[in-house]
């Protein structure tokens, strides 16, 4: 097991100050950080309120947030890894092989599972499921029949790929994605993590207030996931910071042990190999973004969430906020995310 490096007081105070600053700037009504290690050490940092409309009290590690695209690495990515280990999926096989039978040309269906995981499949990037006629053909067929936007191999962040990965998992296992994920999270002890909708309660952070509609509370913020009933491979999961910390501890627990045989540890190890360059110094592995010479892996969520892992030092940082609540540009979270990355990069 990796010898975990504890966080220093200066590091946690720096993160606390930055979180306080972005809350004061109204980038988000509030948020929670967990600085932790594979050994189970956790420092919880909180600021602001859950929401001035639903709960004007400070959030804590049990406050549930809409994870948005962290769904990709907390649900779809680990479940694909499990299906690969079980022989149900092969990373270098086209996705069409793992979907219900289709007829005709399937340009986007030729993207491999590896390419979809690493956002190098060439699929169209602008996902607007509200423009699909879902009464004419199933969603997987409509996507697979589309022309590619660029040749496979070039990195371009695409939600469509993870939608297809989620549909593939459901098809090859014969079980709905949300049930597969629920069983996985239960095994890890992530008791408050799940797909929505979830009950509106004071400990659930609301998100945006769309024009002419009630504030989104307990229902997925992502419009495309909402079109799919709230269960999708790219978005739809809700969780508290405490569960994400538990997840990070499982991911990092056996990373430094060459004799470790845990499927999740082995899958993370395989996923940290660079698959494509995102920009100079930044690479995409399978699912995760790789930074600082590959020493830090992370992923963000649109609503204002992030999960950072530093496998070599057994450290992680969880960030959960509802930064879309105020309609403020998410770019105002950048100082917090940059500080987390800088600390873990050492």
FISEPA-781602 format. One record per residue (C-alpha): chain; residue in one letter; x, y, z. Coordinates in pm, whole numbers, plus 50000, padded with zeros to 5 digits. Layout:
N
<A,A,<X,Y,Z>> ...
END
This chain:
346
<A,X,<50000,50000,50000>> <A,X,<50114,50354,49922>> <A,X,<50259,50535,50225>> <A,X,<50008,50816,50248>> <A,X,<50138,51170,50292>> <A,X,<49920,51370,50535>> <A,X,<49804,51720,50446>> <A,X,<49980,52000,50625>> <A,X,<49797,52270,50817>> <A,X,<49920,52525,50563>> <A,X,<49771,52323,50277>> <A,X,<49429,52281,50436>> <A,X,<49420,52645,50550>> <A,X,<49505,52753,50196>> <A,X,<49216,52552,50056>> <A,X,<48984,52686,50326>> <A,X,<49080,53046,50245>> <A,X,<49023,52991,49875>> <A,X,<48683,52830,49931>> <A,X,<48585,53123,50155>> <A,X,<48693,53365,49881>> <A,X,<48485,53208,49606>> <A,X,<48180,53191,49833>> <A,X,<48230,53559,49923>> <A,X,<48248,53635,49550>> <A,X,<47913,53455,49504>> <A,X,<48064,53198,49270>> <A,X,<47862,52944,49472>> <A,X,<47635,52967,49776>> <A,X,<47855,52716,49955>> <A,X,<48057,52402,49929>> <A,X,<48247,52123,50100>> <A,X,<48602,51996,50056>> <A,X,<48758,51680,50189>> <A,X,<49137,51653,50198>> <A,X,<49214,51292,50267>> <A,X,<49452,51001,50235>> <A,X,<49430,50635,50150>> <A,X,<49491,50565,50518>> <A,X,<49154,50715,50605>> <A,X,<49269,51052,50738>> <A,X,<49018,51324,50646>> <A,X,<49001,51699,50693>> <A,X,<48657,51840,50609>> <A,X,<48628,52205,50506>> <A,X,<48295,52382,50464>> <A,X,<48187,52734,50371>> <A,X,<47871,52927,50291>> <A,X,<47524,52774,50297>> <A,X,<47348,52486,50123>> <A,X,<47109,52737,49962>> <A,X,<46955,53063,50085>> <A,X,<46621,52931,49957>> <A,X,<46609,52573,50086>> <A,X,<46857,52556,50375>> <A,X,<47047,52866,50491>> <A,X,<47279,52654,50705>> <A,X,<47634,52547,50635>> <A,X,<47674,52232,50426>> <A,X,<47875,51942,50564>> <A,X,<48027,51618,50438>> <A,X,<47681,51457,50429>> <A,X,<47515,51725,50216>> <A,X,<47417,51569,49882>> <A,X,<47521,51742,49560>> <A,X,<47451,51684,49190>> <A,X,<47784,51545,49066>> <A,X,<47719,51619,48695>> <A,X,<48012,51478,48493>> <A,X,<48175,51317,48795>> <A,X,<47917,51053,48702>> <A,X,<48160,50950,48430>> <A,X,<48428,50842,48680>> <A,X,<48208,50737,48973>> <A,X,<47960,50523,48778>> <A,X,<48044,50453,48414>> <A,X,<48423,50423,48433>> <A,X,<48439,50174,48723>> <A,X,<48152,49969,48580>> <A,X,<48325,49946,48241>> <A,X,<48638,49830,48423>> <A,X,<48440,49561,48602>> <A,X,<48277,49447,48277>> <A,X,<48618,49427,48110>> <A,X,<48753,49219,48399>> <A,X,<48450,48990,48372>> <A,X,<48506,48940,47998>> <A,X,<48185,49119,47897>> <A,X,<48361,49405,47719>> <A,X,<48683,49450,47524>> <A,X,<48837,49797,47511>> <A,X,<48943,49776,47148>> <A,X,<48613,49650,47008>> <A,X,<48366,49895,46846>> <A,X,<48081,49999,47073>> <A,X,<47822,49873,46823>> <A,X,<47917,49516,46923>> <A,X,<47780,49578,47273>> <A,X,<47451,49739,47178>> <A,X,<47123,49588,47051>> <A,X,<47142,49487,46681>> <A,X,<47120,49772,46432>> <A,X,<47098,49793,46056>> <A,X,<47266,50027,45811>> <A,X,<47586,50227,45830>> <A,X,<47698,50315,46181>> <A,X,<47989,50561,46156>> <A,X,<47978,50662,46523>> <A,X,<47920,50301,46624>> <A,X,<48269,50217,46498>> <A,X,<48432,50406,46787>> <A,X,<48594,50160,47029>> <A,X,<48526,50141,47400>> <A,X,<48878,50272,47465>> <A,X,<48819,50570,47238>> <A,X,<48490,50653,47406>> <A,X,<48649,50632,47752>> <A,X,<48932,50862,47645>> <A,X,<48718,51106,47442>> <A,X,<48903,51020,47122>> <A,X,<48619,50851,46931>> <A,X,<48545,51140,46696>> <A,X,<48175,51157,46784>> <A,X,<47983,51482,46759>> <A,X,<48044,51701,47061>> <A,X,<47723,51907,47083>> <A,X,<47479,51678,47262>> <A,X,<47117,51793,47215>> <A,X,<46899,51492,47285>> <A,X,<46590,51714,47279>> <A,X,<46639,51734,46901>> <A,X,<46622,51356,46857>> <A,X,<46302,51182,46754>> <A,X,<46316,50909,47015>> <A,X,<45990,50762,46884>> <A,X,<46147,50663,46552>> <A,X,<46454,50471,46674>> <A,X,<46623,50389,47006>> <A,X,<46877,50643,47127>> <A,X,<47179,50417,47077>> <A,X,<47081,50368,46714>> <A,X,<47030,50739,46650>> <A,X,<47374,50818,46789>> <A,X,<47554,50532,46615>> <A,X,<47410,50629,46276>> <A,X,<47550,50983,46302>> <A,X,<47856,51089,46106>> <A,X,<48169,51142,46309>> <A,X,<48277,51500,46366>> <A,X,<48648,51421,46327>> <A,X,<48869,51119,46277>> <A,X,<48920,50901,46583>> <A,X,<49239,50959,46778>> <A,X,<49211,51330,46850>> <A,X,<49095,51435,47195>> <A,X,<48763,51615,47214>> <A,X,<48541,51604,47520>> <A,X,<48216,51434,47419>> <A,X,<47920,51335,47637>> <A,X,<47776,51112,47363>> <A,X,<48052,50858,47416>> <A,X,<47965,50808,47781>> <A,X,<47596,50787,47695>> <A,X,<47682,50496,47465>> <A,X,<47905,50340,47731>> <A,X,<47616,50350,47978>> <A,X,<47378,50196,47726>> <A,X,<47638,49928,47647>> <A,X,<47673,49835,48013>> <A,X,<47298,49794,48046>> <A,X,<47283,49577,47734>> <A,X,<47571,49337,47808>> <A,X,<47470,49288,48172>> <A,X,<47096,49284,48115>> <A,X,<47050,49526,48406>> <A,X,<46967,49900,48419>> <A,X,<47265,50128,48470>> <A,X,<47131,50274,48794>> <A,X,<47094,49927,48949>> <A,X,<47442,49822,48841>> <A,X,<47584,50138,48991>> <A,X,<47381,50107,49313>> <A,X,<47520,49760,49379>> <A,X,<47874,49882,49313>> <A,X,<47841,50179,49550>> <A,X,<47685,49959,49818>> <A,X,<47989,49728,49805>> <A,X,<48214,50027,49874>> <A,X,<48000,50168,50152>> <A,X,<47881,50473,49957>> <A,X,<47538,50472,50116>> <A,X,<47412,50814,50004>> <A,X,<47527,50792,49641>> <A,X,<47271,50724,49370>> <A,X,<47099,50835,49056>> <A,X,<46810,51078,49094>> <A,X,<46549,51186,49134>> <A,X,<46599,51202,49509>> <A,X,<46369,51345,49773>> <A,X,<46384,51721,49823>> <A,X,<46532,51770,50168>> <A,X,<46738,52029,50357>> <A,X,<47054,51822,50312>> <A,X,<47019,51814,49932>> <A,X,<47177,52110,49754>> <A,X,<46959,52262,49477>> <A,X,<47113,52380,49153>> <A,X,<46986,52614,48883>> <A,X,<46664,52809,48853>> <A,X,<46570,52777,48482>> <A,X,<46359,53059,48337>> <A,X,<45995,53000,48411>> <A,X,<46058,52690,48619>> <A,X,<46110,52603,48984>> <A,X,<46467,52567,49104>> <A,X,<46609,52222,49027>> <A,X,<46622,52033,49356>> <A,X,<46676,51660,49376>> <A,X,<46651,51624,48998>> <A,X,<46941,51618,48756>> <A,X,<47070,51950,48626>> <A,X,<47201,51810,48296>> <A,X,<46928,51847,48034>> <A,X,<47038,51547,47830>> <A,X,<47044,51319,48133>> <A,X,<46699,51454,48222>> <A,X,<46576,51357,47875>> <A,X,<46695,51004,47952>> <A,X,<46496,50994,48274>> <A,X,<46786,51105,48494>> <A,X,<46995,50791,48442>> <A,X,<47282,50828,48196>> <A,X,<47645,50736,48155>> <A,X,<47761,51097,48147>> <A,X,<47556,51262,48427>> <A,X,<47281,51202,48679>> <A,X,<47454,51089,49000>> <A,X,<47405,51258,49339>> <A,X,<47643,51210,49632>> <A,X,<47783,51376,49943>> <A,X,<48151,51459,49989>> <A,X,<48183,51180,50248>> <A,X,<48093,50914,49991>> <A,X,<48337,51057,49737>> <A,X,<48607,51044,50005>> <A,X,<48522,50678,50066>> <A,X,<48545,50615,49692>> <A,X,<48884,50788,49670>> <A,X,<49017,50580,49960>> <A,X,<48914,50259,49780>> <A,X,<49077,50377,49458>> <A,X,<49404,50469,49626>> <A,X,<49422,50198,49892>> <A,X,<49624,49937,49707>> <A,X,<49784,50151,49439>> <A,X,<50143,50128,49561>> <A,X,<50138,49753,49624>> <A,X,<50278,49555,49326>> <A,X,<50100,49244,49458>> <A,X,<49759,49415,49476>> <A,X,<49495,49221,49282>> <A,X,<49187,49431,49355>> <A,X,<49005,49479,49021>> <A,X,<48937,49846,49101>> <A,X,<49304,49913,49182>> <A,X,<49420,49735,48868>> <A,X,<49166,49924,48659>> <A,X,<49285,50259,48796>> <A,X,<49645,50161,48726>> <A,X,<49558,50078,48365>> <A,X,<49352,50394,48328>> <A,X,<49639,50624,48426>> <A,X,<49829,50543,48106>> <A,X,<49803,50846,47871>> <A,X,<49576,50789,47572>> <A,X,<49577,51134,47411>> <A,X,<49711,51484,47464>> <A,X,<49451,51738,47577>> <A,X,<49693,52030,47569>> <A,X,<50067,52063,47639>> <A,X,<50137,51893,47971>> <A,X,<49784,51759,48009>> <A,X,<49672,51415,47895>> <A,X,<49360,51202,47897>> <A,X,<49380,50853,48036>> <A,X,<49082,50619,48042>> <A,X,<48825,50854,48190>> <A,X,<49061,51066,48397>> <A,X,<49260,51377,48307>> <A,X,<49631,51331,48387>> <A,X,<49836,51630,48504>> <A,X,<50171,51711,48664>> <A,X,<50360,51447,48470>> <A,X,<50088,51192,48537>> <A,X,<50116,51222,48916>> <A,X,<49763,51365,48952>> <A,X,<49441,51234,48799>> <A,X,<49122,51436,48816>> <A,X,<48777,51502,48673>> <A,X,<48536,51794,48701>> <A,X,<48158,51823,48699>> <A,X,<47963,52109,48538>> <A,X,<47770,52191,48856>> <A,X,<48092,52272,49042>> <A,X,<48234,51938,49155>> <A,X,<48581,51784,49129>> <A,X,<48772,51476,49239>> <A,X,<49154,51479,49246>> <A,X,<49374,51173,49308>> <A,X,<49749,51158,49371>> <A,X,<49817,50782,49369>> <A,X,<50190,50799,49446>> <A,X,<50131,50991,49770>> <A,X,<49794,50835,49857>> <A,X,<49625,51176,49873>> <A,X,<49300,51308,49732>> <A,X,<49084,51620,49731>> <A,X,<48706,51616,49694>> <A,X,<48526,51937,49594>> <A,X,<48146,51961,49593>> <A,X,<47960,52285,49528>> <A,X,<47641,52393,49353>> <A,X,<47812,52668,49156>> <A,X,<47533,52684,48894>> <A,X,<47294,52796,49171>> <A,X,<47371,53167,49129>> <A,X,<47412,53158,48754>> <A,X,<47772,53268,48805>> <A,X,<48031,53151,48551>> <A,X,<48193,52830,48669>> <A,X,<48530,52975,48572>> <A,X,<48517,53150,48909>> <A,X,<48585,52812,49069>> <A,X,<48922,52804,48891>> <A,X,<49130,52934,49187>> <A,X,<49001,52654,49410>> <A,X,<49059,52385,49151>> <A,X,<49404,52522,49069>> <A,X,<49505,52523,49436>> <A,X,<49391,52164,49482>> <A,X,<49593,52054,49180>> <A,X,<49900,52248,49288>> <A,X,<49894,52095,49637>> <A,X,<49861,51739,49509>> <A,X,<50125,51794,49240>> <A,X,<50361,51886,49522>> 
END
